């Protein structure tokens, strides 16, 4: 698709995008339902276009998705909001996983890949810590031994410190499961993980995604009834893009676009071209074609050099060795800091590293965060449902009385 010279962050340009995509599909693949992917600000505008012009761009005529890469970035920022001030950054620095400045950037997910890696290392180290405590419990227990999950639930009820870090562990696993759903093209897991993440956007004050992620989830759940052909393709993994033959390497549609833009914009890219219509037109037409030739050449070289290697790059021995070393180093620091300490008072939440005790409101928030998130989500959905019903009733009444 050629680039637009004008700002995309307005209703007119988003509506124009709908029109262009529909015309392209009518030419190339008649009968196909258009599927458009946006980041959150443009997704909000796209849904408004669908709701205001249902005859041309309604939900029964187009499928609008929230970009998976941007959902991942928002989820990582949400975990960073939960971890801010907990001592997590201190532990990463002490273990050598990251330097001070880089570790601070993980709270804001400034670099997605590095932040994802840090949370993967943290989740592995926290799991080993809990397993060690669970084994001690099994050895010391004289009566009925609870299962690991039951033991975690009981400990979370007895200790705010345990509950906080167990929540961190569960959030990291949920985000990593979301990433897995994209990498494997697993649409059912994709919806399940979004449902699990939605309440936490309310808890951590991620307002924009708290408002619009439920809309995206609703659209994806209703696909089976509104667009069964698209739903069947999504169930087969075609809501993602596979750019290689390697396993676990699918990416979300918006990430594929970002990677394509990165390739096209090499050696200066569009810098200075937007002021010259002829130069911009030549670049937008020739750029994607040059990129296609380069990618085909790289793919052919990869097939010749490693024709049967379908492993993900993180399965290489060098990466595994580096990952293991980081987990062991962080585990050593966590063992000294005792994030799941049994000696902490029931209502005490201690910052790792500084050992400062959190104030009472913070403790109460940790206790009720999950319930609060689900309550806010249910209230939001209920209010939106009532608004939609009221709007429909008003439209029906107006038409019945002969008004435009």
N, C-alpha and C positions, 0 to 999 in steps of 0.2 A: 504494500500500500504506500502511495506517495505521502510525504509529510505535509501537514497543514502549516501555513505560515502564521496563522492566528492562534491566540490562546485557546486551549481546549477546555479551560475551566469556566465554561458558560453553557447554558442550555442550548443555545443556537448551534454551537459547534458539535455538541454531543448528538443533537438531533440530526445534524448533517452527516455525522459518522454512521448513524443508523441507516440513513438513506443510501449512502455510498456502498456500505456493506451489502445491503439488500440488492442493489443493482448489480454488484459484482457476482453475487451468488446466482442471481437469475440468469446471468450470462454463462458462468462456468459450471454451475451445478443446480439446474432448475429443480425446485421442489424442496431443497434443503432448508431447514430452519436455521436462521442465523444465530450463531453463538458468539457473544462479545464479552471480553474480559476487561475489567477496569480496576484501577486502584480505588481506595475508599472514597476520596472526594468526587471522582468522576462516576463511581458506582451510584452515589447518592443522586447525582444529576441524571444518570441514565434511568434510574427507577422513576424519577419524576417525569421524565419524557414518556416512559411507558404508561404511567398513570394518567397523564394529561392527554395523550394521543393514543388511546387504546385501539382505535380502528386501524391505525397504520403500524404502530410499534408496540402493541399490547403484549402482555405476558403469554398470550396464546399464539403470538406471531414471532417473537424473538426470545432467546434465552440470554439473560445477563448474569454474569458470574463476577464474584469478588476475587481478585487475584490471589492465588495461593502464596506467592512470595511475600506479598504485603501482609497477608494474614500471619504468616510466620514471623515477620518482623514485628508486628504489633504484639504477638504472643510473647516474643522474647523481651520486648520492652515491658510487658505486663509482669513477667517474672522478675525483671530487674526492679520494678517498682516494689514488689513484695519483698525482695532481698535487700533493698536499700537500707543501710544502717544496721544490718544484721551481723557484720563481720565477715561476710563471704569474700569480699574483696581482699581483706587482710589475709585470709587463708590462701587465696590464690597466689598472692604475692609471696607469702612465706614458703609456699611449696615450690615456687619457681615455675608455675604454670604460665604466668604472665607477669609483666612488669606493672608497676603501680598505675601508670597512665592507661595502659591497655586494659587492665583489670577494671578500672573505673568506667571505661567505655562500654564494657559488657552490660552495665546497668541500663544503658540507653540503646543497646544493640546497634552501635555505630557500624560495626562490621559483622554481617550476618554469619559468615562461615566461622569466624573466630569465636563469636558468641555461642553459636551452636556447639562447637567443640568444647568450650568451657563448661557448658551445662551437661554435656555428655559425660565428661570426666567427673563432674560433681555428682551426677546421679549414680555413677558406678561406685564412687567412694562412699557415698551415703548408704548405698545398699550393702556394701561390705561391712560398714559399721553396724548396721542393724542386724545383720546376720551373726556377727560376733556376739552381740548382746543377747540375741535369741538363743544361741548355743549355750551361753552361760545360764540363761533362764531354764533351759531344758535339763542341764546337769543339776542345778540346784532345786528343781521342782520335785516335790514328794508326791503330789497328787496327779490330777489329770493335766496333761500337757496340752496347751492350746496350739492350734496351727499358727504358722507365721503371720498370716493376715489377721487372725483373731487376736493374737498377741499385740500386734501393732495397734489395732483399734482400742484395746484395753489400755495400753500405755498412753495413747493419745488422750484418753479420757482422764488419766491420772496426772499428766504432766503437760503444761503449756509449752515447755521447751521442746519436748518430744513432738507435740502436735505441730508446732511451727515448722520444724525441719522435716517432719514426715509430709507436711503439706507441700514444702519445697520439692521434695522427691516426687510426689504424685504429679505436681504441675510440670516438672521437667519430663517425666515419662509421658504425660499427655501430649506435650508439644512434640516430643520425639516420635510419638505414635502418629501425630498429624503429618510430620515429615515423611514417615514411612509410608503412609497412605498415598502421598504424592509420588514418592520414588517407585512404588510398586504399582501405581494406578489402581488402587483398591478404593472404589467409590463408597462402599458400605463403611469402611473404616474412616474414610474422609468425613462422612456425615456424623458418625459417632463421636469422633474427636472434636469436631466443631461444637456439638451439643455439650460436651464436657467442658470446653473452654469458655463458652458464652457467659456463664455466670461470673467468671473471674474477671472479665472485662468491666463488669459493674463494680466488683469489689475494689479493683485497683484504679478506678476512675479513668479508664480508657473510653472516654465518652463517645467518640465517633464510632468506634467499632462496637461498643455496647449497643448503639442505636441501630446499626446497619447489618451487623453479623446475623442477628435473628431473621432479618429479611432474606438474606442470602440462604440461610438454612431452610427457611420455609420454601423458597423457590426450588431448592434441590430436592426436598422431600416430595414436593408436588409434581416433580418432573414425570414420574411414572404415569400420572393421569393426564397431565397437560401435553407432554411431548414424549410418548412411549418410545419413539425411534431414537431420540436423543438420549433418553434414559438407558436404553439398551447399549448404545455406544459408550456411554459413560461407565456402565457396569463392566464393559470390556476394556476399560482403561484409557479411553480416548478423551478424557477430560484433562489429560496431561500430554506432554510432548516427549517423545523418545528420540534422542539425537544420536544414539550409539547402540551397539548390540550388547553392551555390557549390562549385567544385572543391577537392579537397584539404582538406576541412573535416569529415570524419567524426571522431568521437571515440570513445574506449573507453566501455564501458557504465558503469564506475564513475565516469568523469569526467562523463558525462551526469547521473548521480545527484547528484554533487557540485554541478553547475551548477543542477540543479533545487532542491536544498536551499538554495543561495545565494539563489535567487529567492524561495522560500517564506519564508525567515528574514529578509527585509527588514523594516524598521520594528519591530524588537524580536524578531520570530520567536517562539521557544518560551520566551523568558526569562520565568520566573515562572509558566508555564502547567502545568508538570508536577505541581504540588502540587494542582491543581484538575482533577478528572476530567472534569467537564462542559465546562470551558473548553478543555481539551486535546482532547477529542473533537470539539468544534466546529471548532477550528483544524485538526486533521488531516483533517477531511472537507472543509472549505471551502477550505483553503489550496491544495491541488493544482488545484482547479477554477478558482480565481481566477488562478493561474499560467497555466493553459491558455488562459484568455480573453485574458490579457495577451500571451502568446506568439503567439496567432493574430492579434491586432491588429497586433503588430510585424511579423509576416511579411507581412500584407496591405499595410502601408505600404511595406515593402521592395520588394514586387513592383510597386507602383505607381510608386515613385520610380526604381528601377533594375531594370526587368523583364528585361533581357537581360545584365546584368552577372553573370557566373559566376566572376569572378576571385577568387582568394584575397586576403585583405587585405594579405598581404605582397608581392603583385604591384603594389601601388600605387606610383607614382613617388616619393612622399615617403619611403616605407619603404625603397625600393631605394637612394635617395640617401643616407639615413642609414646603411644597412648598408655601402654602398661606402666611405663616409668612415671608419667604424669599422675596416673591414678594412685600409684603407691606413694608418691611424694605427698599428694593431697591427703591421702588416707593417714599418713603419719602425723600431719598437722591436725587433722580432725580428731585423731585419737588423743592428742594432747589437749585439745580444746573441749572435748566431750559435748558435741551438739545434742546427743541423746542421753545426757547424763541422768542417772537415777538418783543422784544426790541433790539435784536442784529442787527447791521447794515447789509445791504443787502449782502455785500461782506466780512463779518467777520465770521471767524470760530474760536470759543473759546474752549480751552481745559478745560474740566470739572475739578473742584478742584483747579487748579492753576490759571485759567482764563487768561492764556497766549493766545494772538491772533496769529493764524497761519500766516505764510508768504504767499505772493501772489501766488507763484507757487503751493503751496498746495491747495489753494482755487480754482485755475484753474483746477487742477487735479480732485478735487471733482465734479466740474461742468461738466467735459467732460469724466469722467471715463467710464460710461456705453457705450457711443457712441464709445469711443476708443477701449473698449473691443470687441464690435461687429465688428468694422472695422478690428481689428487684426485677429479675428477669420475668417472672410470672406476672408481676404487676405491669411491666412494660408491654408484654404481649397482650394482656387483657385490655389495656387501654387502647392499644393500636387496633385491636379487633373491634372494639366498640366504636372507635372513630370511623373505621371502614364501613361498618354496618350503618352508622348514622349518615355517612356520606352517600351510600347507595340509596337509602330511604329518601334523602333529600332530592337526589337526581331523579328517582322514579316519580316523586310527587310533582316536581317541576315539569317533567315531560307529560304527565297526566293532565296538567292544567294548561298545556299548550305553549309553555315558555321555551325559549332557546337556552 
